[in-house]
Amino acid sequence: MTSTSTPTDPATATSAPAAPAAGSVESLPPSADITGLRDEIDQLDADILRLIQRRTEVSRQIGAIRRAEGGPRIVLSREQAVLTRFRDLGPEGRELGMMLLRLGRGRLGRA
């Protein structure tokens, strides 16, 4: 049995190293960019807080309407749908979803 080797085609051969993987240390911006990135995080945090406050207000309005009409304090299927949206974030996502629900309706077991 004879083995044959395939010659390397110079047109397709690369000698440059592979690009760094996304998220690797080599792909991080220089430290001078940290200030700009922190400013962006500060703005994102402000947006998130504003949206959470609005979400809480809307959720409390829904609860007040539901109770005024003789409905239940919570609707479990609705709460499960909210938690499902946060599932992609892992266990912390579920915790975040639970915190948002508590902000809107209060802790369960309290009247």
Phi and psi restraints in degrees (range 20) as a CNS / XPLOR table:
assign (resid 1 and name C) (resid 2 and name N)
       (resid 2 and name CA) (resid 2 and name C) 1.0 -111.3 20.0 2
assign (resid 2 and name N) (resid 2 and name CA)
       (resid 2 and name C) (resid 3 and name N) 1.0 143.8 20.0 2
assign (resid 2 and name C) (resid 3 and name N)
       (resid 3 and name CA) (resid 3 and name C) 1.0 -104.6 20.0 2
assign (resid 3 and name N) (resid 3 and name CA)
       (resid 3 and name C) (resid 4 and name N) 1.0 143.6 20.0 2
assign (resid 3 and name C) (resid 4 and name N)
       (resid 4 and name CA) (resid 4 and name C) 1.0 -118.3 20.0 2
assign (resid 4 and name N) (resid 4 and name CA)
       (resid 4 and name C) (resid 5 and name N) 1.0 144.2 20.0 2
assign (resid 4 and name C) (resid 5 and name N)
       (resid 5 and name CA) (resid 5 and name C) 1.0 -108.1 20.0 2
assign (resid 5 and name N) (resid 5 and name CA)
       (resid 5 and name C) (resid 6 and name N) 1.0 145.8 20.0 2
assign (resid 5 and name C) (resid 6 and name N)
       (resid 6 and name CA) (resid 6 and name C) 1.0 -91.2 20.0 2
assign (resid 6 and name N) (resid 6 and name CA)
       (resid 6 and name C) (resid 7 and name N) 1.0 124.2 20.0 2
assign (resid 6 and name C) (resid 7 and name N)
       (resid 7 and name CA) (resid 7 and name C) 1.0 -66.9 20.0 2
assign (resid 7 and name N) (resid 7 and name CA)
       (resid 7 and name C) (resid 8 and name N) 1.0 148.3 20.0 2
assign (resid 7 and name C) (resid 8 and name N)
       (resid 8 and name CA) (resid 8 and name C) 1.0 -75.9 20.0 2
assign (resid 8 and name N) (resid 8 and name CA)
       (resid 8 and name C) (resid 9 and name N) 1.0 129.7 20.0 2
assign (resid 8 and name C) (resid 9 and name N)
       (resid 9 and name CA) (resid 9 and name C) 1.0 -81.8 20.0 2
assign (resid 9 and name N) (resid 9 and name CA)
       (resid 9 and name C) (resid 10 and name N) 1.0 116.8 20.0 2
assign (resid 9 and name C) (resid 10 and name N)
       (resid 10 and name CA) (resid 10 and name C) 1.0 -61.5 20.0 2
assign (resid 10 and name N) (resid 10 and name CA)
       (resid 10 and name C) (resid 11 and name N) 1.0 -23.4 20.0 2
assign (resid 10 and name C) (resid 11 and name N)
       (resid 11 and name CA) (resid 11 and name C) 1.0 -72.8 20.0 2
assign (resid 11 and name N) (resid 11 and name CA)
       (resid 11 and name C) (resid 12 and name N) 1.0 -26.0 20.0 2
assign (resid 11 and name C) (resid 12 and name N)
       (resid 12 and name CA) (resid 12 and name C) 1.0 -106.9 20.0 2
assign (resid 12 and name N) (resid 12 and name CA)
       (resid 12 and name C) (resid 13 and name N) 1.0 -10.1 20.0 2
assign (resid 12 and name C) (resid 13 and name N)
       (resid 13 and name CA) (resid 13 and name C) 1.0 -73.7 20.0 2
assign (resid 13 and name N) (resid 13 and name CA)
       (resid 13 and name C) (resid 14 and name N) 1.0 142.5 20.0 2
assign (resid 13 and name C) (resid 14 and name N)
       (resid 14 and name CA) (resid 14 and name C) 1.0 -122.8 20.0 2
assign (resid 14 and name N) (resid 14 and name CA)
       (resid 14 and name C) (resid 15 and name N) 1.0 140.4 20.0 2
assign (resid 14 and name C) (resid 15 and name N)
       (resid 15 and name CA) (resid 15 and name C) 1.0 -110.5 20.0 2
assign (resid 15 and name N) (resid 15 and name CA)
       (resid 15 and name C) (resid 16 and name N) 1.0 -8.8 20.0 2
assign (resid 15 and name C) (resid 16 and name N)
       (resid 16 and name CA) (resid 16 and name C) 1.0 -78.0 20.0 2
assign (resid 16 and name N) (resid 16 and name CA)
       (resid 16 and name C) (resid 17 and name N) 1.0 145.5 20.0 2
assign (resid 16 and name C) (resid 17 and name N)
       (resid 17 and name CA) (resid 17 and name C) 1.0 -68.0 20.0 2
assign (resid 17 and name N) (resid 17 and name CA)
       (resid 17 and name C) (resid 18 and name N) 1.0 155.8 20.0 2
assign (resid 17 and name C) (resid 18 and name N)
       (resid 18 and name CA) (resid 18 and name C) 1.0 -64.5 20.0 2
assign (resid 18 and name N) (resid 18 and name CA)
       (resid 18 and name C) (resid 19 and name N) 1.0 149.5 20.0 2
assign (resid 18 and name C) (resid 19 and name N)
       (resid 19 and name CA) (resid 19 and name C) 1.0 -66.0 20.0 2
assign (resid 19 and name N) (resid 19 and name CA)
       (resid 19 and name C) (resid 20 and name N) 1.0 147.6 20.0 2
assign (resid 19 and name C) (resid 20 and name N)
       (resid 20 and name CA) (resid 20 and name C) 1.0 -63.4 20.0 2
assign (resid 20 and name N) (resid 20 and name CA)
       (resid 20 and name C) (resid 21 and name N) 1.0 146.9 20.0 2
assign (resid 20 and name C) (resid 21 and name N)
       (resid 21 and name CA) (resid 21 and name C) 1.0 -67.7 20.0 2
assign (resid 21 and name N) (resid 21 and name CA)
       (resid 21 and name C) (resid 22 and name N) 1.0 146.5 20.0 2
assign (resid 21 and name C) (resid 22 and name N)
       (resid 22 and name CA) (resid 22 and name C) 1.0 -58.1 20.0 2
assign (resid 22 and name N) (resid 22 and name CA)
       (resid 22 and name C) (resid 23 and name N) 1.0 135.8 20.0 2
assign (resid 22 and name C) (resid 23 and name N)
       (resid 23 and name CA) (resid 23 and name C) 1.0 86.8 20.0 2
assign (resid 23 and name N) (resid 23 and name CA)
       (resid 23 and name C) (resid 24 and name N) 1.0 -6.4 20.0 2
assign (resid 23 and name C) (resid 24 and name N)
       (resid 24 and name CA) (resid 24 and name C) 1.0 -78.5 20.0 2
assign (resid 24 and name N) (resid 24 and name CA)
       (resid 24 and name C) (resid 25 and name N) 1.0 164.4 20.0 2
assign (resid 24 and name C) (resid 25 and name N)
       (resid 25 and name CA) (resid 25 and name C) 1.0 -58.9 20.0 2
assign (resid 25 and name N) (resid 25 and name CA)
       (resid 25 and name C) (resid 26 and name N) 1.0 -37.3 20.0 2
assign (resid 25 and name C) (resid 26 and name N)
       (resid 26 and name CA) (resid 26 and name C) 1.0 -65.2 20.0 2
assign (resid 26 and name N) (resid 26 and name CA)
       (resid 26 and name C) (resid 27 and name N) 1.0 -25.4 20.0 2
assign (resid 26 and name C) (resid 27 and name N)
       (resid 27 and name CA) (resid 27 and name C) 1.0 -91.7 20.0 2
assign (resid 27 and name N) (resid 27 and name CA)
       (resid 27 and name C) (resid 28 and name N) 1.0 -0.6 20.0 2
assign (resid 27 and name C) (resid 28 and name N)
       (resid 28 and name CA) (resid 28 and name C) 1.0 -74.0 20.0 2
assign (resid 28 and name N) (resid 28 and name CA)
       (resid 28 and name C) (resid 29 and name N) 1.0 147.4 20.0 2
assign (resid 28 and name C) (resid 29 and name N)
       (resid 29 and name CA) (resid 29 and name C) 1.0 -71.4 20.0 2
assign (resid 29 and name N) (resid 29 and name CA)
       (resid 29 and name C) (resid 30 and name N) 1.0 160.1 20.0 2
assign (resid 29 and name C) (resid 30 and name N)
       (resid 30 and name CA) (resid 30 and name C) 1.0 -63.1 20.0 2
assign (resid 30 and name N) (resid 30 and name CA)
       (resid 30 and name C) (resid 31 and name N) 1.0 158.6 20.0 2
assign (resid 30 and name C) (resid 31 and name N)
       (resid 31 and name CA) (resid 31 and name C) 1.0 -61.2 20.0 2
assign (resid 31 and name N) (resid 31 and name CA)
       (resid 31 and name C) (resid 32 and name N) 1.0 -21.8 20.0 2
assign (resid 31 and name C) (resid 32 and name N)
       (resid 32 and name CA) (resid 32 and name C) 1.0 -63.5 20.0 2
assign (resid 32 and name N) (resid 32 and name CA)
       (resid 32 and name C) (resid 33 and name N) 1.0 -23.7 20.0 2
assign (resid 32 and name C) (resid 33 and name N)
       (resid 33 and name CA) (resid 33 and name C) 1.0 -80.6 20.0 2
assign (resid 33 and name N) (resid 33 and name CA)
       (resid 33 and name C) (resid 34 and name N) 1.0 -10.5 20.0 2
assign (resid 33 and name C) (resid 34 and name N)
       (resid 34 and name CA) (resid 34 and name C) 1.0 -58.6 20.0 2
assign (resid 34 and name N) (resid 34 and name CA)
       (resid 34 and name C) (resid 35 and name N) 1.0 -42.4 20.0 2
assign (resid 34 and name C) (resid 35 and name N)
       (resid 35 and name CA) (resid 35 and name C) 1.0 -60.4 20.0 2
assign (resid 35 and name N) (resid 35 and name CA)
       (resid 35 and name C) (resid 36 and name N) 1.0 -45.0 20.0 2
assign (resid 35 and name C) (resid 36 and name N)
       (resid 36 and name CA) (resid 36 and name C) 1.0 -64.2 20.0 2
assign (resid 36 and name N) (resid 36 and name CA)
       (resid 36 and name C) (resid 37 and name N) 1.0 -40.4 20.0 2
assign (resid 36 and name C) (resid 37 and name N)
       (resid 37 and name CA) (resid 37 and name C) 1.0 -66.9 20.0 2
assign (resid 37 and name N) (resid 37 and name CA)
       (resid 37 and name C) (resid 38 and name N) 1.0 -38.8 20.0 2
assign (resid 37 and name C) (resid 38 and name N)
       (resid 38 and name CA) (resid 38 and name C) 1.0 -65.8 20.0 2
assign (resid 38 and name N) (resid 38 and name CA)
       (resid 38 and name C) (resid 39 and name N) 1.0 -38.1 20.0 2
assign (resid 38 and name C) (resid 39 and name N)
       (resid 39 and name CA) (resid 39 and name C) 1.0 -61.2 20.0 2
assign (resid 39 and name N) (resid 39 and name CA)
       (resid 39 and name C) (resid 40 and name N) 1.0 -40.2 20.0 2
assign (resid 39 and name C) (resid 40 and name N)
       (resid 40 and name CA) (resid 40 and name C) 1.0 -64.9 20.0 2
assign (resid 40 and name N) (resid 40 and name CA)
       (resid 40 and name C) (resid 41 and name N) 1.0 -42.1 20.0 2
assign (resid 40 and name C) (resid 41 and name N)
       (resid 41 and name CA) (resid 41 and name C) 1.0 -61.7 20.0 2
assign (resid 41 and name N) (resid 41 and name CA)
       (resid 41 and name C) (resid 42 and name N) 1.0 -42.3 20.0 2
assign (resid 41 and name C) (resid 42 and name N)
       (resid 42 and name CA) (resid 42 and name C) 1.0 -59.2 20.0 2
assign (resid 42 and name N) (resid 42 and name CA)
       (resid 42 and name C) (resid 43 and name N) 1.0 -42.2 20.0 2
assign (resid 42 and name C) (resid 43 and name N)
       (resid 43 and name CA) (resid 43 and name C) 1.0 -68.0 20.0 2
assign (resid 43 and name N) (resid 43 and name CA)
       (resid 43 and name C) (resid 44 and name N) 1.0 -41.6 20.0 2
assign (resid 43 and name C) (resid 44 and name N)
       (resid 44 and name CA) (resid 44 and name C) 1.0 -61.6 20.0 2
assign (resid 44 and name N) (resid 44 and name CA)
       (resid 44 and name C) (resid 45 and name N) 1.0 -42.8 20.0 2
assign (resid 44 and name C) (resid 45 and name N)
       (resid 45 and name CA) (resid 45 and name C) 1.0 -60.5 20.0 2
assign (resid 45 and name N) (resid 45 and name CA)
       (resid 45 and name C) (resid 46 and name N) 1.0 -42.2 20.0 2
assign (resid 45 and name C) (resid 46 and name N)
       (resid 46 and name CA) (resid 46 and name C) 1.0 -62.9 20.0 2
assign (resid 46 and name N) (resid 46 and name CA)
       (resid 46 and name C) (resid 47 and name N) 1.0 -42.1 20.0 2
assign (resid 46 and name C) (resid 47 and name N)
       (resid 47 and name CA) (resid 47 and name C) 1.0 -64.1 20.0 2
assign (resid 47 and name N) (resid 47 and name CA)
       (resid 47 and name C) (resid 48 and name N) 1.0 -44.7 20.0 2
assign (resid 47 and name C) (resid 48 and name N)
       (resid 48 and name CA) (resid 48 and name C) 1.0 -61.2 20.0 2
assign (resid 48 and name N) (resid 48 and name CA)
       (resid 48 and name C) (resid 49 and name N) 1.0 -45.2 20.0 2
assign (resid 48 and name C) (resid 49 and name N)
       (resid 49 and name CA) (resid 49 and name C) 1.0 -61.9 20.0 2
assign (resid 49 and name N) (resid 49 and name CA)
       (resid 49 and name C) (resid 50 and name N) 1.0 -43.3 20.0 2
assign (resid 49 and name C) (resid 50 and name N)
       (resid 50 and name CA) (resid 50 and name C) 1.0 -61.3 20.0 2
assign (resid 50 and name N) (resid 50 and name CA)
       (resid 50 and name C) (resid 51 and name N) 1.0 -44.1 20.0 2
assign (resid 50 and name C) (resid 51 and name N)
       (resid 51 and name CA) (resid 51 and name C) 1.0 -67.7 20.0 2
assign (resid 51 and name N) (resid 51 and name CA)
       (resid 51 and name C) (resid 52 and name N) 1.0 -38.6 20.0 2
assign (resid 51 and name C) (resid 52 and name N)
       (resid 52 and name CA) (resid 52 and name C) 1.0 -64.4 20.0 2
assign (resid 52 and name N) (resid 52 and name CA)
       (resid 52 and name C) (resid 53 and name N) 1.0 -42.0 20.0 2
assign (resid 52 and name C) (resid 53 and name N)
       (resid 53 and name CA) (resid 53 and name C) 1.0 -61.9 20.0 2
assign (resid 53 and name N) (resid 53 and name CA)
       (resid 53 and name C) (resid 54 and name N) 1.0 -41.8 20.0 2
assign (resid 53 and name C) (resid 54 and name N)
       (resid 54 and name CA) (resid 54 and name C) 1.0 -66.6 20.0 2
assign (resid 54 and name N) (resid 54 and name CA)
       (resid 54 and name C) (resid 55 and name N) 1.0 -42.6 20.0 2
assign (resid 54 and name C) (resid 55 and name N)
       (resid 55 and name CA) (resid 55 and name C) 1.0 -59.6 20.0 2
assign (resid 55 and name N) (resid 55 and name CA)
       (resid 55 and name C) (resid 56 and name N) 1.0 -43.8 20.0 2
assign (resid 55 and name C) (resid 56 and name N)
       (resid 56 and name CA) (resid 56 and name C) 1.0 -61.8 20.0 2
assign (resid 56 and name N) (resid 56 and name CA)
       (resid 56 and name C) (resid 57 and name N) 1.0 -43.8 20.0 2
assign (resid 56 and name C) (resid 57 and name N)
       (resid 57 and name CA) (resid 57 and name C) 1.0 -61.9 20.0 2
assign (resid 57 and name N) (resid 57 and name CA)
       (resid 57 and name C) (resid 58 and name N) 1.0 -46.5 20.0 2
assign (resid 57 and name C) (resid 58 and name N)
       (resid 58 and name CA) (resid 58 and name C) 1.0 -63.8 20.0 2
assign (resid 58 and name N) (resid 58 and name CA)
       (resid 58 and name C) (resid 59 and name N) 1.0 -43.5 20.0 2
assign (resid 58 and name C) (resid 59 and name N)
       (resid 59 and name CA) (resid 59 and name C) 1.0 -62.0 20.0 2
assign (resid 59 and name N) (resid 59 and name CA)
       (resid 59 and name C) (resid 60 and name N) 1.0 -41.8 20.0 2
assign (resid 59 and name C) (resid 60 and name N)
       (resid 60 and name CA) (resid 60 and name C) 1.0 -66.4 20.0 2
assign (resid 60 and name N) (resid 60 and name CA)
       (resid 60 and name C) (resid 61 and name N) 1.0 -36.2 20.0 2
assign (resid 60 and name C) (resid 61 and name N)
       (resid 61 and name CA) (resid 61 and name C) 1.0 -63.8 20.0 2
assign (resid 61 and name N) (resid 61 and name CA)
       (resid 61 and name C) (resid 62 and name N) 1.0 -43.9 20.0 2
assign (resid 61 and name C) (resid 62 and name N)
       (resid 62 and name CA) (resid 62 and name C) 1.0 -59.8 20.0 2
assign (resid 62 and name N) (resid 62 and name CA)
       (resid 62 and name C) (resid 63 and name N) 1.0 -45.0 20.0 2
assign (resid 62 and name C) (resid 63 and name N)
       (resid 63 and name CA) (resid 63 and name C) 1.0 -61.8 20.0 2
assign (resid 63 and name N) (resid 63 and name CA)
       (resid 63 and name C) (resid 64 and name N) 1.0 -41.2 20.0 2
assign (resid 63 and name C) (resid 64 and name N)
       (resid 64 and name CA) (resid 64 and name C) 1.0 -64.8 20.0 2
assign (resid 64 and name N) (resid 64 and name CA)
       (resid 64 and name C) (resid 65 and name N) 1.0 -41.7 20.0 2
assign (resid 64 and name C) (resid 65 and name N)
       (resid 65 and name CA) (resid 65 and name C) 1.0 -64.6 20.0 2
assign (resid 65 and name N) (resid 65 and name CA)
       (resid 65 and name C) (resid 66 and name N) 1.0 -45.0 20.0 2
assign (resid 65 and name C) (resid 66 and name N)
       (resid 66 and name CA) (resid 66 and name C) 1.0 -60.4 20.0 2
assign (resid 66 and name N) (resid 66 and name CA)
       (resid 66 and name C) (resid 67 and name N) 1.0 -45.8 20.0 2
assign (resid 66 and name C) (resid 67 and name N)
       (resid 67 and name CA) (resid 67 and name C) 1.0 -67.0 20.0 2
assign (resid 67 and name N) (resid 67 and name CA)
       (resid 67 and name C) (resid 68 and name N) 1.0 -39.1 20.0 2
assign (resid 67 and name C) (resid 68 and name N)
       (resid 68 and name CA) (resid 68 and name C) 1.0 -62.8 20.0 2
assign (resid 68 and name N) (resid 68 and name CA)
       (resid 68 and name C) (resid 69 and name N) 1.0 -29.4 20.0 2
assign (resid 68 and name C) (resid 69 and name N)
       (resid 69 and name CA) (resid 69 and name C) 1.0 -91.0 20.0 2
assign (resid 69 and name N) (resid 69 and name CA)
       (resid 69 and name C) (resid 70 and name N) 1.0 7.2 20.0 2
assign (resid 69 and name C) (resid 70 and name N)
       (resid 70 and name CA) (resid 70 and name C) 1.0 82.8 20.0 2
assign (resid 70 and name N) (resid 70 and name CA)
       (resid 70 and name C) (resid 71 and name N) 1.0 13.5 20.0 2
assign (resid 70 and name C) (resid 71 and name N)
       (resid 71 and name CA) (resid 71 and name C) 1.0 -83.7 20.0 2
assign (resid 71 and name N) (resid 71 and name CA)
       (resid 71 and name C) (resid 72 and name N) 1.0 176.8 20.0 2
assign (resid 71 and name C) (resid 72 and name N)
       (resid 72 and name CA) (resid 72 and name C) 1.0 -73.6 20.0 2
assign (resid 72 and name N) (resid 72 and name CA)
       (resid 72 and name C) (resid 73 and name N) 1.0 158.1 20.0 2
assign (resid 72 and name C) (resid 73 and name N)
       (resid 73 and name CA) (resid 73 and name C) 1.0 -66.5 20.0 2
assign (resid 73 and name N) (resid 73 and name CA)
       (resid 73 and name C) (resid 74 and name N) 1.0 -37.8 20.0 2
assign (resid 73 and name C) (resid 74 and name N)
       (resid 74 and name CA) (resid 74 and name C) 1.0 -131.5 20.0 2
assign (resid 74 and name N) (resid 74 and name CA)
       (resid 74 and name C) (resid 75 and name N) 1.0 156.1 20.0 2
assign (resid 74 and name C) (resid 75 and name N)
       (resid 75 and name CA) (resid 75 and name C) 1.0 -120.2 20.0 2
assign (resid 75 and name N) (resid 75 and name CA)
       (resid 75 and name C) (resid 76 and name N) 1.0 105.4 20.0 2
assign (resid 75 and name C) (resid 76 and name N)
       (resid 76 and name CA) (resid 76 and name C) 1.0 -58.4 20.0 2
assign (resid 76 and name N) (resid 76 and name CA)
       (resid 76 and name C) (resid 77 and name N) 1.0 -39.0 20.0 2
assign (resid 76 and name C) (resid 77 and name N)
       (resid 77 and name CA) (resid 77 and name C) 1.0 -63.3 20.0 2
assign (resid 77 and name N) (resid 77 and name CA)
       (resid 77 and name C) (resid 78 and name N) 1.0 -35.7 20.0 2
assign (resid 77 and name C) (resid 78 and name N)
       (resid 78 and name CA) (resid 78 and name C) 1.0 -68.9 20.0 2
assign (resid 78 and name N) (resid 78 and name CA)
       (resid 78 and name C) (resid 79 and name N) 1.0 -42.0 20.0 2
assign (resid 78 and name C) (resid 79 and name N)
       (resid 79 and name CA) (resid 79 and name C) 1.0 -64.4 20.0 2
assign (resid 79 and name N) (resid 79 and name CA)
       (resid 79 and name C) (resid 80 and name N) 1.0 -39.7 20.0 2
assign (resid 79 and name C) (resid 80 and name N)
       (resid 80 and name CA) (resid 80 and name C) 1.0 -62.8 20.0 2
assign (resid 80 and name N) (resid 80 and name CA)
       (resid 80 and name C) (resid 81 and name N) 1.0 -38.8 20.0 2
assign (resid 80 and name C) (resid 81 and name N)
       (resid 81 and name CA) (resid 81 and name C) 1.0 -63.2 20.0 2
assign (resid 81 and name N) (resid 81 and name CA)
       (resid 81 and name C) (resid 82 and name N) 1.0 -39.4 20.0 2
assign (resid 81 and name C) (resid 82 and name N)
       (resid 82 and name CA) (resid 82 and name C) 1.0 -63.7 20.0 2
assign (resid 82 and name N) (resid 82 and name CA)
       (resid 82 and name C) (resid 83 and name N) 1.0 -46.9 20.0 2
assign (resid 82 and name C) (resid 83 and name N)
       (resid 83 and name CA) (resid 83 and name C) 1.0 -63.7 20.0 2
assign (resid 83 and name N) (resid 83 and name CA)
       (resid 83 and name C) (resid 84 and name N) 1.0 -35.0 20.0 2
assign (resid 83 and name C) (resid 84 and name N)
       (resid 84 and name CA) (resid 84 and name C) 1.0 -61.5 20.0 2
assign (resid 84 and name N) (resid 84 and name CA)
       (resid 84 and name C) (resid 85 and name N) 1.0 -36.9 20.0 2
assign (resid 84 and name C) (resid 85 and name N)
       (resid 85 and name CA) (resid 85 and name C) 1.0 -62.4 20.0 2
assign (resid 85 and name N) (resid 85 and name CA)
       (resid 85 and name C) (resid 86 and name N) 1.0 -27.7 20.0 2
assign (resid 85 and name C) (resid 86 and name N)
       (resid 86 and name CA) (resid 86 and name C) 1.0 -95.4 20.0 2
assign (resid 86 and name N) (resid 86 and name CA)
       (resid 86 and name C) (resid 87 and name N) 1.0 -0.1 20.0 2
assign (resid 86 and name C) (resid 87 and name N)
       (resid 87 and name CA) (resid 87 and name C) 1.0 -59.4 20.0 2
assign (resid 87 and name N) (resid 87 and name CA)
       (resid 87 and name C) (resid 88 and name N) 1.0 -34.0 20.0 2
assign (resid 87 and name C) (resid 88 and name N)
       (resid 88 and name CA) (resid 88 and name C) 1.0 -61.0 20.0 2
assign (resid 88 and name N) (resid 88 and name CA)
       (resid 88 and name C) (resid 89 and name N) 1.0 -19.3 20.0 2
assign (resid 88 and name C) (resid 89 and name N)
       (resid 89 and name CA) (resid 89 and name C) 1.0 -86.1 20.0 2
assign (resid 89 and name N) (resid 89 and name CA)
       (resid 89 and name C) (resid 90 and name N) 1.0 0.9 20.0 2
assign (resid 89 and name C) (resid 90 and name N)
       (resid 90 and name CA) (resid 90 and name C) 1.0 80.7 20.0 2
assign (resid 90 and name N) (resid 90 and name CA)
       (resid 90 and name C) (resid 91 and name N) 1.0 -160.0 20.0 2
assign (resid 90 and name C) (resid 91 and name N)
       (resid 91 and name CA) (resid 91 and name C) 1.0 -57.1 20.0 2
assign (resid 91 and name N) (resid 91 and name CA)
       (resid 91 and name C) (resid 92 and name N) 1.0 -36.4 20.0 2
assign (resid 91 and name C) (resid 92 and name N)
       (resid 92 and name CA) (resid 92 and name C) 1.0 -66.5 20.0 2
assign (resid 92 and name N) (resid 92 and name CA)
       (resid 92 and name C) (resid 93 and name N) 1.0 -31.6 20.0 2
assign (resid 92 and name C) (resid 93 and name N)
       (resid 93 and name CA) (resid 93 and name C) 1.0 -64.0 20.0 2
assign (resid 93 and name N) (resid 93 and name CA)
       (resid 93 and name C) (resid 94 and name N) 1.0 -40.8 20.0 2
assign (resid 93 and name C) (resid 94 and name N)
       (resid 94 and name CA) (resid 94 and name C) 1.0 -63.4 20.0 2
assign (resid 94 and name N) (resid 94 and name CA)
       (resid 94 and name C) (resid 95 and name N) 1.0 -42.4 20.0 2
assign (resid 94 and name C) (resid 95 and name N)
       (resid 95 and name CA) (resid 95 and name C) 1.0 -61.9 20.0 2
assign (resid 95 and name N) (resid 95 and name CA)
       (resid 95 and name C) (resid 96 and name N) 1.0 -41.8 20.0 2
assign (resid 95 and name C) (resid 96 and name N)
       (resid 96 and name CA) (resid 96 and name C) 1.0 -62.4 20.0 2
assign (resid 96 and name N) (resid 96 and name CA)
       (resid 96 and name C) (resid 97 and name N) 1.0 -45.0 20.0 2
assign (resid 96 and name C) (resid 97 and name N)
       (resid 97 and name CA) (resid 97 and name C) 1.0 -59.7 20.0 2
assign (resid 97 and name N) (resid 97 and name CA)
       (resid 97 and name C) (resid 98 and name N) 1.0 -43.0 20.0 2
assign (resid 97 and name C) (resid 98 and name N)
       (resid 98 and name CA) (resid 98 and name C) 1.0 -62.8 20.0 2
assign (resid 98 and name N) (resid 98 and name CA)
       (resid 98 and name C) (resid 99 and name N) 1.0 -40.2 20.0 2
assign (resid 98 and name C) (resid 99 and name N)
       (resid 99 and name CA) (resid 99 and name C) 1.0 -63.4 20.0 2
assign (resid 99 and name N) (resid 99 and name CA)
       (resid 99 and name C) (resid 100 and name N) 1.0 -41.8 20.0 2
assign (resid 99 and name C) (resid 100 and name N)
       (resid 100 and name CA) (resid 100 and name C) 1.0 -63.5 20.0 2
assign (resid 100 and name N) (resid 100 and name CA)
       (resid 100 and name C) (resid 101 and name N) 1.0 -41.1 20.0 2
assign (resid 100 and name C) (resid 101 and name N)
       (resid 101 and name CA) (resid 101 and name C) 1.0 -62.7 20.0 2
assign (resid 101 and name N) (resid 101 and name CA)
       (resid 101 and name C) (resid 102 and name N) 1.0 -44.0 20.0 2
assign (resid 101 and name C) (resid 102 and name N)
       (resid 102 and name CA) (resid 102 and name C) 1.0 -63.8 20.0 2
assign (resid 102 and name N) (resid 102 and name CA)
       (resid 102 and name C) (resid 103 and name N) 1.0 -37.5 20.0 2
assign (resid 102 and name C) (resid 103 and name N)
       (resid 103 and name CA) (resid 103 and name C) 1.0 -60.6 20.0 2
assign (resid 103 and name N) (resid 103 and name CA)
       (resid 103 and name C) (resid 104 and name N) 1.0 -36.8 20.0 2
assign (resid 103 and name C) (resid 104 and name N)
       (resid 104 and name CA) (resid 104 and name C) 1.0 -82.4 20.0 2
assign (resid 104 and name N) (resid 104 and name CA)
       (resid 104 and name C) (resid 105 and name N) 1.0 -34.2 20.0 2
assign (resid 104 and name C) (resid 105 and name N)
       (resid 105 and name CA) (resid 105 and name C) 1.0 -117.1 20.0 2
assign (resid 105 and name N) (resid 105 and name CA)
       (resid 105 and name C) (resid 106 and name N) 1.0 -11.8 20.0 2
assign (resid 105 and name C) (resid 106 and name N)
       (resid 106 and name CA) (resid 106 and name C) 1.0 86.9 20.0 2
assign (resid 106 and name N) (resid 106 and name CA)
       (resid 106 and name C) (resid 107 and name N) 1.0 173.5 20.0 2
assign (resid 106 and name C) (resid 107 and name N)
       (resid 107 and name CA) (resid 107 and name C) 1.0 -72.4 20.0 2
assign (resid 107 and name N) (resid 107 and name CA)
       (resid 107 and name C) (resid 108 and name N) 1.0 145.5 20.0 2
assign (resid 107 and name C) (resid 108 and name N)
       (resid 108 and name CA) (resid 108 and name C) 1.0 -70.8 20.0 2
assign (resid 108 and name N) (resid 108 and name CA)
       (resid 108 and name C) (resid 109 and name N) 1.0 149.1 20.0 2
assign (resid 108 and name C) (resid 109 and name N)
       (resid 109 and name CA) (resid 109 and name C) 1.0 95.3 20.0 2
assign (resid 109 and name N) (resid 109 and name CA)
       (resid 109 and name C) (resid 110 and name N) 1.0 -10.1 20.0 2
assign (resid 109 and name C) (resid 110 and name N)
       (resid 110 and name CA) (resid 110 and name C) 1.0 -106.2 20.0 2
assign (resid 110 and name N) (resid 110 and name CA)
       (resid 110 and name C) (resid 111 and name N) 1.0 141.4 20.0 2
